[in-house]
Amino acid sequence: MGSTSPAIAAIAAPTREATGSAITLLPLVRLLQLASPALPVGAYTYSQGLEWAVESGSVRNETDAAAWIGDLLEWSLARFEAPLMACQLAAWARGDDAEVARLNDDFLASRETAELRAETVQMGWSMVKLLAELDAFAALPGWRSRLLAVETPGFPTAWSAAAAAWQVPVDQALAAYLWAWAENQVMAAVKAVPLGQSAGQRLLATLGAGVPSLVEMALNLPEARWSNYTPGLALASSRHETQYTRLFRS
């Protein structure tokens, strides 16, 4: 066989800088995996009350959807779920599994309706099952047993375990988590309102622009000021539980 050309060899051979970049890029690759809509946890089957809001006429168009999703993102996710998960990330990293469990219990207790609690428990269970089967997670000493030891893990607990184990920076982890939630809500709106795909992308562009400031707020919010006071969501979810026709499970 002929020898490889010097030009191709120069392209194929990694430099020290490229090798270093490959190592530092791995947490980003893992983060993209966690935030992917292909993550098999069933997120696409839930609307978190949005389906009832559409049914009741509260959300009728792109503007209404932007207001509904944006308000929940700011007043529930960013003020409670995101700061709680940031604390879980820190607790996982320092080996404080008791604190992880306490925060998990707090999150489960914060679910106002049966379907919202069932949603996070189902997604948490699916996430734990996935991580327990992934070689990339099993290769991290102690992480599988630590995660399996959590009783009834909610989705943020399982998700934060993966982000901590894979050494994803906390600000990036929160940004991806909020983005993934917003993307799922937008896709639910595209189906339920319904909206076109272009409208969905406009919504994501608008919502995404606000994520960095929401992450900053979440990281600086003391626990005494955490709040998920969104009575409209609680009402929508409770009414969705008895809605006659449904596409979504919440």
TAFEN-V636642 format. One record per residue. N is the residue number from 0. RES is the residue in one small letter. PHI is phi in whole degrees, -180 to 180 (999 if undefined). BURIAL is # if it has 16 or more other C-alpha atoms within 10 Angstrom, else .. Layout:
BEGIN
n	res	phi	burial
N	RES	PHI	BURIAL
N	RES	PHI	BURIAL
END
This chain:
BEGIN
n	res	phi	burial
0	m	999	.
1	g	-75	.
2	s	-77	.
3	t	-70	.
4	s	-65	.
5	p	-57	.
6	a	-66	.
7	i	-67	.
8	a	-62	.
9	a	-67	.
10	i	-71	.
11	a	-74	.
12	a	-76	.
13	p	-72	.
14	t	-80	.
15	r	-61	.
16	e	-65	.
17	a	-66	.
18	t	-62	.
19	g	-64	.
20	s	-65	.
21	a	-61	.
22	i	-68	.
23	t	-74	.
24	l	-80	.
25	l	-59	.
26	p	-58	#
27	l	-66	#
28	v	-61	.
29	r	-64	#
30	l	-65	#
31	l	-62	.
32	q	-64	.
33	l	-66	#
34	a	-89	#
35	s	-69	.
36	p	-65	#
37	a	-80	.
38	l	-60	.
39	p	-81	.
40	v	-117	#
41	g	83	.
42	a	-59	#
43	y	-66	#
44	t	-87	.
45	y	-118	#
46	s	-120	#
47	q	52	#
48	g	88	#
49	l	-62	#
50	e	-62	#
51	w	-69	#
52	a	-60	#
53	v	-70	#
54	e	-60	#
55	s	-81	.
56	g	92	.
57	s	-71	.
58	v	-120	#
59	r	-120	#
60	n	-155	#
61	e	-61	#
62	t	-64	.
63	d	-63	#
64	a	-64	#
65	a	-62	#
66	a	-68	.
67	w	-63	#
68	i	-68	#
69	g	-63	#
70	d	-66	.
71	l	-65	#
72	l	-61	#
73	e	-80	#
74	w	-94	#
75	s	-120	#
76	l	-62	#
77	a	-75	#
78	r	-102	#
79	f	-137	#
80	e	-64	#
81	a	-68	#
82	p	-65	#
83	l	-63	#
84	m	-69	#
85	a	-62	#
86	c	-69	#
87	q	-65	#
88	l	-57	#
89	a	-65	#
90	a	-67	#
91	w	-58	#
92	a	-66	#
93	r	-95	.
94	g	80	.
95	d	-94	.
96	d	-69	#
97	a	-65	.
98	e	-69	.
99	v	-57	#
100	a	-65	#
101	r	-61	.
102	l	-67	#
103	n	-63	#
104	d	-63	#
105	d	-62	.
106	f	-67	#
107	l	-61	#
108	a	-68	.
109	s	-80	#
110	r	-76	#
111	e	-77	#
112	t	-129	#
113	a	-62	.
114	e	-73	#
115	l	-69	#
116	r	-68	#
117	a	-61	#
118	e	-62	#
119	t	-69	#
120	v	-68	#
121	q	-64	#
122	m	-68	#
123	g	-64	#
124	w	-61	#
125	s	-64	#
126	m	-67	#
127	v	-61	#
128	k	-60	.
129	l	-63	.
130	l	-65	#
131	a	-65	#
132	e	-96	.
133	l	-80	.
134	d	-62	.
135	a	-64	.
136	f	-90	#
137	a	-64	.
138	a	-74	.
139	l	-90	.
140	p	-55	.
141	g	84	.
142	w	-70	#
143	r	-62	#
144	s	-67	.
145	r	-64	.
146	l	-69	#
147	l	-67	#
148	a	-79	.
149	v	-76	#
150	e	-82	.
151	t	50	#
152	p	-71	#
153	g	-77	#
154	f	-61	#
155	p	-59	#
156	t	-66	#
157	a	-68	#
158	w	-65	#
159	s	-68	#
160	a	-63	#
161	a	-65	#
162	a	-63	#
163	a	-69	#
164	a	-63	#
165	w	-90	#
166	q	58	#
167	v	-78	#
168	p	-56	.
169	v	-62	#
170	d	-66	.
171	q	-68	#
172	a	-62	#
173	l	-66	#
174	a	-60	#
175	a	-67	#
176	y	-65	#
177	l	-65	#
178	w	-62	#
179	a	-62	#
180	w	-64	#
181	a	-62	#
182	e	-62	#
183	n	-65	#
184	q	-65	#
185	v	-63	#
186	m	-65	#
187	a	-65	#
188	a	-67	#
189	v	-58	#
190	k	-81	.
191	a	-88	#
192	v	-66	#
193	p	-92	#
194	l	-123	#
195	g	-80	.
196	q	-64	.
197	s	-65	.
198	a	-63	#
199	g	-61	#
200	q	-68	.
201	r	-64	.
202	l	-62	#
203	l	-64	#
204	a	-63	.
205	t	-68	.
206	l	-66	#
207	g	-62	#
208	a	-63	.
209	g	-90	.
210	v	-61	#
211	p	-56	.
212	s	-70	.
213	l	-68	#
214	v	-63	#
215	e	-60	.
216	m	-62	#
217	a	-61	#
218	l	-71	#
219	n	-110	.
220	l	-92	#
221	p	-69	.
222	e	-58	.
223	a	-63	.
224	r	-108	.
225	w	-65	#
226	s	-158	#
227	n	-121	#
228	y	-71	.
229	t	-135	.
230	p	-60	.
231	g	-63	.
232	l	-66	#
233	a	-61	#
234	l	-67	.
235	a	-62	#
236	s	-67	#
237	s	-65	#
238	r	-74	#
239	h	-65	#
240	e	-61	#
241	t	-117	.
242	q	-63	.
243	y	-66	.
244	t	-117	.
245	r	-141	.
246	l	-96	.
247	f	-113	#
248	r	-89	#
249	s	-150	#
END
